Amino acid sequence: MRIAVVGSGYVGLVSAACFAEIGHNVVSIDNDPDKITALERGEVPIHELHLSELLDRHHNHRLRFSTSLGDSIRDAEAIFITVGTPQSETGEADLSYVESVAREMASALRGQQLVVEKSTVPVNTCDSLRRALVLNGAPSQSFSVASNPEFLREGTAVVDFLYPDRIVIGADDEFSRTVLSKIYAPLANGTYYRQREAIRLHNGVYDRAPIIVTNAKSAELIKHASNAFLAMKISFINAVANISESVGADIQQVCAGIGSDSRIGPKFLNAGIGYGGSCFPKDVQAFRMVSEQCNYEFGLLKEVTKINTEQQRLFVKKVQSALWTLRGKKLGVLGLAFKGETDDVRESPAIAIVNALVKEGATARAYDPAAMRRAADLLPKEGMTFASNPYDAAVGCDALLILTEWREFAALDLERVRRALRHPIVVDGRNLFDPEKASRAGLIYYSIGRPACMPDRSLLTGQEEDYAATSHRIESPLSAGATS
């Protein structure tokens, strides 16, 4: 089929490449000429597994790029809108970019075309989009509107698209259901997975994608409710981790016990410094605003946000307790992206923590495999430098902080880390390391929801022994929060 994808950000570019991968002819549209020129040159603007491979495979064959919305959608059978829906000052989703697209595309619609809202939007957006198209000159019989929310995780977005847990088709008429079903048929009937050059799933057998067909409002609600629920799981386990650390339990053992319950499951039960990114923070807030418009007080979502913000403050307090004071301390930082395997720093808890530490008088030397260029604009110019590799970030530092769960960080040689540090202190905000291994490497190791781990005194210098000897005075997150 002929598909147009409006917007070439994280969702749009991945969707365009994956639609081409499953056999459709696709045009990716963006109003940023520099971005389109770079894509035409073969440059990939985001860090995403398999994306470069798909762009190389399909560019100038099934996939092309354009800055002209009107010209590009005239012959499209389906037009997917993937532009940003950022949080407005009131907390609601800002739909101005969606409305702008509707105004521009209205005059170009002809015949019977399907307009699909794929961006994360509040319930009733399809109705508003339909109204905006008609008000701007599109004949009502020339188009249908449907919802097809994305469930893509940055870092694994291509695999998530091609091997989805579910594909949600939110359609209010038979034409919309038919077109979207035809678009996803190679995944739904399994023909894509039998192709020799298909992107392979390495951790299981997968033969076809499940399709869930709903009305448009239900599909819109599914997306916001899904993200809010996942954010709730993260905040819940972080709250449990704070209690666990206070009483001397091990949060990873607690998670194993909780997650083995089939009604709960282990995913997203990972204690740390909280969630971030372009989705969870704004979607939780936008869902709260939807509930208020329905005259329902969804207080649970307010607590989810509060716990997430508090988790960052508690981590800063943990670092301060480990070092006694922050002013004048040199800190190594591993990770700036909001999660591993992506270069996205939007709403990154790592950025918020580094900014807070530098504000308290510390200096930071940071390394991230992909996000340093993007992070530089969000970090202070004074008191901040960047390293060339993880070990370089640790050299001469009073402590090393783990803020993003990159796989390569989990594989670090901890003895080499210890030799690089001025003081052998690691404060792990992602629980990447086994405490016993960190201890054997001679590290004074702090993590989230687990007891502090001290090395054998024989591995420490006299000054380092003094640090270890004062470890019993470090406050738990709960007592630190109570006295701050």
C-alpha positions in Angstrom: 0.0 0.0 0.0 1.0 3.7 -0.4 1.6 5.2 3.1 2.6 8.7 4.2 4.1 9.2 7.6 4.0 12.8 8.8 6.8 13.5 11.3 10.3 11.9 11.3 11.0 11.8 15.0 11.5 8.6 17.1 8.1 7.2 16.3 7.7 8.5 12.8 11.1 7.5 11.4 10.9 4.0 13.0 7.3 3.6 11.7 8.2 4.7 8.2 11.2 2.3 8.0 9.2 -0.6 9.4 6.2 0.0 7.1 8.7 -0.2 4.2 10.2 -3.3 5.8 6.9 -5.2 5.7 6.3 -4.3 2.0 4.7 -0.9 1.7 5.7 2.1 -0.3 6.3 4.9 2.2 7.1 8.6 2.2 8.4 10.1 5.4 7.5 13.8 5.7 9.0 16.4 7.9 8.9 20.2 7.8 12.6 20.4 8.9 14.6 20.6 5.6 17.9 20.0 7.4 16.6 16.7 8.8 15.3 15.5 5.5 18.5 16.5 3.7 20.5 14.5 6.3 18.2 11.5 5.9 18.7 11.7 2.1 22.4 11.6 2.7 22.0 8.4 4.7 22.5 10.0 8.1 20.5 8.5 11.0 19.5 11.2 13.5 18.6 8.9 16.4 20.3 6.0 18.1 18.1 3.0 17.5 18.9 -0.7 17.0 18.3 -1.9 13.4 17.2 1.5 12.2 20.3 2.2 10.1 20.0 -1.3 8.5 16.4 -0.7 7.5 17.0 2.8 6.2 19.9 1.5 4.1 17.8 -1.4 2.8 14.8 0.6 1.7 15.9 4.2 1.0 15.1 5.1 -2.6 13.3 1.8 -3.0 10.3 1.5 -0.8 11.1 4.6 1.3 11.7 8.2 0.4 11.7 11.5 2.2 10.0 14.8 1.6 9.3 18.2 3.1 6.1 18.7 1.0 3.1 17.5 3.0 0.5 18.3 0.3 2.4 16.7 -2.6 3.3 13.6 -0.6 -0.2 12.7 0.7 -2.2 13.1 -2.5 -1.7 9.6 -3.6 -1.4 8.0 -0.2 -4.0 5.4 0.8 -3.2 5.9 4.5 -1.6 8.9 6.2 -0.1 8.4 9.7 0.3 11.4 11.9 3.3 11.0 14.3 4.1 14.6 15.3 5.0 15.6 18.8 2.3 16.1 21.5 4.4 17.8 24.3 3.1 18.7 27.7 1.6 22.2 27.8 1.9 24.6 30.7 -1.4 23.4 32.1 -0.3 19.8 32.0 -2.5 18.8 29.1 -1.2 17.4 25.9 -0.4 20.2 23.4 -2.1 19.2 20.2 -1.2 22.2 18.2 1.2 20.3 16.0 -1.6 17.8 15.2 -3.9 20.6 14.4 -1.3 22.3 12.2 -0.9 19.1 10.2 -4.7 18.8 9.8 -4.9 22.4 8.5 -2.2 21.8 5.9 -3.4 18.4 4.7 -7.1 19.2 4.5 -6.9 20.7 1.0 -4.8 17.8 -0.3 -7.2 15.0 0.6 -9.0 13.5 -2.3 -10.8 10.2 -3.0 -11.2 8.0 0.1 -8.1 8.2 2.3 -7.5 7.1 5.8 -6.0 9.5 8.3 -4.4 7.7 11.3 -3.5 9.3 14.6 -0.4 7.4 15.8 1.0 10.0 18.2 0.1 9.7 21.9 -3.0 11.8 22.3 -5.9 12.1 24.8 -9.2 10.4 24.3 -11.5 12.3 21.8 -8.6 13.4 19.6 -9.9 11.5 16.6 -13.1 13.4 16.8 -11.3 16.7 17.1 -9.0 15.8 14.1 -12.0 14.8 12.0 -13.7 18.2 12.8 -10.4 20.1 12.1 -10.1 18.5 8.7 -13.7 19.4 7.7 -13.4 23.0 9.0 -10.3 23.5 6.9 -11.9 22.4 3.7 -11.7 18.6 3.5 -14.9 17.1 2.2 -16.2 14.7 4.9 -16.7 11.9 2.4 -13.0 12.1 1.3 -11.4 10.6 4.4 -11.9 8.5 7.5 -10.0 8.9 10.8 -8.7 6.1 13.0 -6.4 5.6 16.0 -3.4 3.3 15.9 -1.4 4.0 19.0 2.3 3.1 19.1 3.8 1.0 21.8 7.5 1.5 21.0 10.3 1.5 23.5 13.3 3.7 22.6 16.3 1.5 22.0 14.2 -1.5 20.9 11.6 0.4 18.8 12.2 -1.5 15.5 11.8 -4.9 17.2 8.8 -3.6 19.1 7.2 -2.6 15.9 7.9 -5.8 14.0 7.3 -8.2 17.0 4.5 -6.4 19.0 2.7 -7.6 22.0 -0.4 -6.3 20.2 -1.4 -4.0 17.4 -4.4 -1.8 18.4 -6.7 -0.7 15.6 -9.1 1.9 16.8 -11.7 2.4 14.1 -15.2 3.7 13.9 -16.1 2.4 10.4 -15.5 -0.6 8.3 -13.2 1.2 5.8 -10.8 2.2 8.5 -10.7 -1.4 9.9 -10.1 -2.8 6.5 -7.3 -0.5 5.5 -5.4 -0.9 8.8 -5.9 -4.6 8.8 -4.4 -4.7 5.3 -1.5 -2.6 6.3 -0.6 -4.9 9.2 -1.4 -8.1 7.4 2.2 -9.2 6.9 2.7 -9.2 10.7 -0.8 -10.5 11.5 -0.7 -13.4 9.2 3.0 -14.2 9.8 4.3 -13.8 6.2 6.9 -11.3 7.2 8.5 -13.6 9.7 9.1 -16.2 7.0 11.1 -13.9 4.8 14.8 -14.6 4.6 15.9 -11.1 5.3 13.4 -10.3 8.1 14.8 -8.7 11.3 15.0 -11.7 13.7 13.8 -12.0 17.3 16.6 -13.6 19.3 14.9 -14.5 22.5 11.9 -16.5 21.5 9.6 -17.9 18.9 7.1 -15.5 17.2 4.9 -16.4 14.3 2.2 -13.7 14.1 1.2 -10.4 15.7 -2.0 -10.2 17.7 -4.6 -7.6 16.5 -7.0 -5.9 18.9 -9.8 -4.0 17.2 -11.6 -1.3 19.2 -13.4 1.9 18.6 -11.2 5.0 18.3 -11.9 6.3 21.8 -11.0 3.0 23.4 -7.7 2.9 21.4 -6.8 6.4 22.6 -7.5 5.4 26.2 -5.5 2.2 25.9 -2.4 4.1 25.1 -2.6 6.6 28.0 -3.8 3.9 30.5 -0.9 1.6 29.5 1.8 4.2 30.0 0.3 5.3 33.3 0.1 1.8 34.6 3.8 1.1 33.7 4.8 4.4 35.4 2.8 3.3 38.4 4.8 0.0 38.5 8.1 1.9 38.5 7.0 4.3 41.2 5.6 1.5 43.3 8.7 -0.6 43.3 10.8 2.5 44.0 8.7 3.2 47.1 9.1 -0.4 48.2 12.9 -0.1 47.6 13.1 2.8 50.0 11.4 0.8 52.7 13.6 -2.2 51.8 16.8 -0.2 52.2 15.6 1.2 55.5 14.9 -2.2 57.1 17.9 -4.0 55.6 16.1 -6.1 53.0 17.3 -6.6 49.4 14.9 -5.1 46.8 16.0 -7.5 44.1 15.0 -10.4 46.2 11.7 -8.7 46.9 11.2 -8.1 43.2 11.9 -11.7 42.5 9.2 -12.7 44.9 6.7 -10.2 43.7 7.4 -10.6 40.0 7.0 -14.4 40.1 3.3 -13.9 40.7 1.7 -14.3 37.3 -0.8 -11.6 38.1 2.0 -9.1 38.5 5.0 -10.2 36.4 8.6 -9.1 36.6 8.7 -6.4 34.0 9.2 -2.8 35.2 9.9 -4.0 38.7 13.4 -2.5 38.6 14.3 -0.1 41.4 16.3 2.9 40.5 16.3 6.7 40.1 12.9 6.8 38.4 11.4 7.0 35.0 11.9 9.7 32.3 11.8 10.1 28.6 9.3 11.7 26.3 6.3 9.5 27.2 5.8 8.5 30.9 6.1 12.0 32.5 3.9 13.8 30.1 1.4 10.9 29.5 0.8 10.5 33.3 0.1 14.2 33.6 -2.0 14.3 30.4 -4.1 11.3 31.7 -4.6 13.1 35.0 -5.9 16.1 33.1 -8.3 13.9 31.1 -9.6 12.5 34.4 -10.2 16.0 35.7 -12.1 17.0 32.6 -14.3 13.9 33.3 -14.8 15.2 36.9 -12.8 12.3 38.3 -10.0 12.8 40.8 -7.4 10.3 39.8 -5.2 10.8 42.9 -3.1 7.7 42.3 -1.5 9.3 39.3 -0.5 12.4 41.3 1.3 10.0 43.8 3.0 8.2 40.9 4.6 11.5 39.8 5.4 12.6 43.3 7.3 9.4 44.1 9.2 9.6 40.8 10.4 13.2 41.5 11.2 12.3 45.1 13.4 9.3 43.9 15.8 11.7 42.2 16.1 13.9 45.4 16.8 10.8 47.5 19.5 9.7 45.2 21.2 13.1 45.5 20.9 12.8 49.3 22.5 9.3 49.1 25.5 10.7 47.2 25.8 13.5 49.7 25.7 11.0 52.6 28.3 8.8 51.0 30.7 11.7 50.6 29.7 13.8 53.7 29.6 17.0 51.7 29.2 17.7 47.9 31.0 21.0 47.6 34.4 20.5 46.0 33.8 16.8 45.2 34.7 15.4 41.8 32.1 12.9 40.6 32.3 10.5 37.7 29.0 9.9 36.0 28.0 7.0 33.8 24.9 7.6 31.8 22.9 10.7 30.7 20.1 9.2 28.6 16.9 8.6 30.3 17.4 4.8 29.8 20.0 2.5 28.2 20.4 1.9 24.5 19.0 5.3 23.4 20.4 8.8 22.9 17.1 10.5 24.2 17.7 12.8 27.1 14.2 14.2 27.4 13.1 14.3 31.0 16.1 12.2 31.9 16.5 11.6 35.6 20.2 11.5 35.0 20.2 15.1 33.8 18.2 16.3 36.7 20.5 14.6 39.2 23.7 15.9 37.6 22.3 19.4 37.5 21.3 19.1 41.2 24.8 17.8 42.2 26.6 20.6 40.3 24.3 23.2 41.9 25.5 21.9 45.3 29.1 22.6 44.4 30.3 19.3 43.0 32.0 18.9 39.6 31.0 16.1 37.2 32.8 14.2 34.5 30.3 12.2 32.5 30.2 9.5 29.8 27.3 8.1 27.8 27.7 5.9 24.7 25.2 7.9 22.7 23.7 10.8 24.5 26.5 13.3 25.3 25.9 15.6 22.4 22.2 15.9 23.2 22.9 16.2 26.9 25.4 19.0 26.6 22.7 21.6 26.0 20.9 20.6 29.2 23.9 20.5 31.5 25.8 23.4 33.1 28.8 24.8 31.3 30.7 25.3 34.5 31.7 22.3 36.6 30.9 19.8 33.8 33.2 17.9 31.5 32.8 14.8 29.3 34.9 11.6 29.2 36.0 9.5 26.3 35.0 6.1 27.9 33.6 4.8 31.2 37.0 4.4 32.9 38.1 7.8 31.9 35.0 9.2 33.6 36.2 7.6 36.9 39.8 8.8 36.9 40.6 10.8 40.0 37.0 11.1 41.2 35.7 10.9 44.7 32.9 8.7 43.6 31.4 7.1 40.5 27.7 7.4 39.9 25.7 4.9 37.7 22.7 6.8 36.3 21.7 4.9 33.1 21.5 1.1 32.6 23.7 0.7 29.5 24.7 -2.9 29.0 28.3 -1.9 28.5 28.3 -0.4 32.0 27.1 -3.7 33.5 30.2 -5.4 31.9 32.8 -3.0 33.4 35.9 -4.4 35.1 35.2 -3.3 38.6 38.8 -3.6 39.8 39.9 -1.3 37.0 37.2 1.1 38.1 38.6 1.0 41.6 42.1 1.8 40.4 40.8 4.8 38.5 38.9 6.3 41.4 40.5 8.6 44.0 38.2 7.0 46.6 36.7 3.6 45.9 33.0 4.7 46.1 30.3 3.7 43.7 26.7 4.9 44.0 24.7 2.8 41.6 21.3 4.3 40.7 20.4 1.4 38.5 21.5 -1.7 40.5 23.8 -2.9 37.7 26.3 -4.6 39.9 26.3 -7.5 42.3 27.2 -6.1 45.7 29.5 -9.1 46.6 31.4 -8.6 43.3 31.7 -4.9 44.0 33.0 -5.7 47.5 35.6 -8.2 46.2 36.8 -5.5 43.8 37.5 -3.3 46.8 34.6 -0.9 46.2 32.4 0.8 48.8 29.2 0.2 47.0 25.8 1.8 47.5 22.7 0.9 45.4 18.9 1.3 45.5 16.9 -0.7 48.0 19.9 -2.9 49.1 22.3 -2.6 52.1 25.5 -0.7 51.5 28.4 -3.1 50.8 31.9 -2.6 52.3 35.1 -4.3 51.0 37.5 -6.2 53.1 39.6 -3.8 55.1 42.7 -5.3 53.7 41.9 -3.9 50.3 41.6 -0.3 51.6 44.2 2.4 52.2 44.1 4.2 55.6 42.0 7.0 54.2 39.6 4.6 52.5 39.2 2.7 55.8 38.0 5.9 57.4 35.3 6.2 54.7 34.3 2.5 55.3 34.3 3.0 59.1 31.7 5.8 58.8 29.4 3.8 56.6 27.0 2.9 59.4 26.1 6.6 59.7 24.8 6.9 56.2 21.1 7.6 56.4 18.5 5.4 54.7 16.4 7.2 52.1 13.4 7.4 54.5 15.4 9.0 57.3 17.1 11.3 54.9 13.8 12.4 53.5 12.4 13.0 57.0 15.2 15.3 58.0 15.7 17.3 54.9 
